[in-house]
Amino acid sequence: MIGVGNSFTAYGSSSEPEELSLSNGGTDVFLDVLTLAGCALAETPWQQNLVLHFADGHRHSRGFFGFDLGEVPWTADWAAEKAFFLAMIDMASGRHGWDRLRYDPPYVAGSLGTYRAMLTGFTPVPVERPSWGDWRNAPPPDLLTLCPRHLICQGEFGCRLCDDA
């Protein structure tokens, strides 16, 4: 029994809508490995905002984090944004930074593969009034401060890998 969990969807995909359903623990692992990879890659404001979304994700209101790829604040430069997102997933799949985890994530590779396939089949549409804010603007610098132990952005809630909750 999975219990309360989270759904990541791609309703704008070229085929039937796709979904990745994860338990709360599976969501935490998924976000941990994406944050490790994303913090190593992010350079532009849009990329930094995406990484912070994962770094801060699921830190409160457990069971309510999932989102549809169409909710991401894609811009006119969506092709480069999608390429970054795919590179982040690929880097996570390559186990980047997993040595900094205090656990072994044996099942996350399958989740990353499913999510990559969903993103590959998804065609982003620029969002005129993004509910998540304008990711063309750089996030506050203090949110990008790296945890000295885990080398990931601390975000709004501190290092997700230091957080015992």
Residue pairs with C-beta under 8 A, 6 or more apart in sequence:
2 21
2 23
3 23
3 24
4 23
4 24
4 62
4 63
5 21
5 22
5 23
5 24
5 26
5 27
5 63
5 66
6 21
6 22
6 24
6 27
6 58
6 63
6 64
6 65
6 66
7 19
7 20
7 21
7 22
7 66
8 19
8 20
8 21
8 22
8 66
8 67
8 68
8 69
8 115
8 118
9 17
9 18
9 19
9 20
9 66
9 67
9 68
9 69
9 118
10 17
10 18
10 19
10 68
10 69
10 70
10 118
10 119
10 121
10 122
11 17
11 68
11 69
11 70
12 68
12 69
12 70
12 122
12 123
12 124
12 125
13 69
13 118
13 121
13 122
13 123
14 121
14 122
14 123
15 121
18 114
18 117
18 118
18 121
20 111
20 114
20 115
20 118
22 30
22 66
22 111
24 58
24 62
24 63
26 107
26 108
26 111
27 57
27 58
27 65
27 66
28 58
29 103
29 105
29 107
29 108
29 111
30 108
30 111
30 112
30 115
31 54
31 55
31 57
31 58
31 65
31 160
32 101
32 105
32 160
32 161
33 92
33 97
33 98
33 101
33 105
33 108
33 112
34 51
34 54
34 88
34 89
34 92
35 51
35 54
35 55
35 152
35 153
35 160
35 161
36 92
36 96
36 97
36 98
36 100
36 101
36 150
36 152
37 88
37 89
37 91
37 92
37 96
37 97
38 47
38 50
38 51
38 54
38 55
38 88
38 92
39 51
39 55
39 146
39 151
39 152
39 153
40 91
40 96
40 97
40 151
41 47
41 51
41 84
41 87
41 88
41 91
42 48
42 50
42 51
42 84
44 84
45 135
45 136
45 137
45 138
45 139
46 73
46 75
46 77
46 81
46 84
46 135
46 136
47 81
47 84
48 138
48 139
48 144
48 153
49 73
49 132
49 133
49 135
49 139
50 72
50 81
50 84
50 85
50 88
50 135
51 88
51 153
52 139
52 143
52 144
52 153
52 155
52 156
53 132
55 152
55 153
55 154
55 155
55 160
56 155
56 156
56 157
56 160
57 65
58 65
59 157
59 160
59 163
59 165
60 157
69 118
69 119
69 122
69 124
70 122
70 124
70 125
71 131
71 132
72 124
72 127
72 132
73 127
73 130
73 132
73 133
73 134
73 135
74 81
74 82
74 124
74 125
74 126
74 127
75 81
75 126
75 127
75 135
75 136
76 126
78 124
78 125
78 126
81 124
82 119
82 122
82 124
85 119
86 116
86 119
86 120
89 112
89 115
89 116
89 119
90 116
92 108
92 112
93 109
93 112
93 113
93 116
97 150
97 151
97 152
98 104
98 105
100 149
100 150
100 151
100 161
101 161
102 161
142 154
143 153
143 154
143 155
143 156
144 153
145 153
145 154
146 152
146 153
146 154
147 153
147 154
147 158
147 159
147 161
147 162
149 159
149 161
149 162
150 159
150 161
150 162
152 159
152 160
152 161
157 163
